[in-house]
């Protein structure tokens, strides 16, 4: 796996024993732990192989997967995954299923077994989770109504794949890039609630992303008595914006012939308007 992953899996185990690390590092089953806040403290090589990536010990939260979905394809926020529920409630979760997407775009279904851990005083100290990959469902012939919309599904899949390629290997989520763009356009520092309201995202999601960005030195947080904290980009954050993945996408679009670029813009505007209006014939 690489030196970075080997270093991370050498992090202290939940009980602090070398014996524990020696046992779980050789297990074929994917296993990882978090602290009482849901921050990942340990993962074994099998977990990194299953996820297709190595999460950052002490920074990544809840689960090391790139993206999560419910079995029906609905996006599953990491903060709402079974491991997060176990950490927040102190109770194990059993019988859940989800789908993990790796950075390369491949997906696999799995079932988790998150279990809380408590210290000698009975206080929650973290949680341990084992992930079991499930067999893929056999492919079946699509019914006539599905085949009729096959081109639309293919285009939607292509759009989703393009979005993943835009953010490939940049180390930040689309939400984090959106936060940086918003802060870069602000003439003054912004509050966390303003960021969430502007992006139309949940305050919990924005708080999680901002916490990571502050840790990485991209955003600074300023406190004042009886006032909400204010946020602004650091110099490091301003420099990082030069690598904005949207610029890579803009360069690719700029290479289209003018007539195709105009048609592309018109189609995207129409799709965006339809999504924004909530006009979904399936509802």
Buried (B, 14 or more C-beta within 10 A) or exposed (E): EEEEBEEBBEBBBBEEEEEBBEEBBEEEBBBBBBBBEBBBBBBBBBBBBBBBBBBBBEEBBBBBBBBBBBEEEEEBBBBBBBBBBBBBEBEBBEEBEBBBBBBEBEBBBBBBBBBBBEEEEEEBBBBBBBBEEBEEEEEEEEEEEEEEEEEEEEEEEEEEEEEBBBBEEBEBBBBBBBBBBBBEEBEEBBEBEBBBEBBEBEEEBBBBBBBBBBEBEBBBBEEEEEEEBBBBBBEEBBEBBEEBBBEBBEEEEEEEEEEEEEEEEEEEEEEEEEEEEEEEEEE
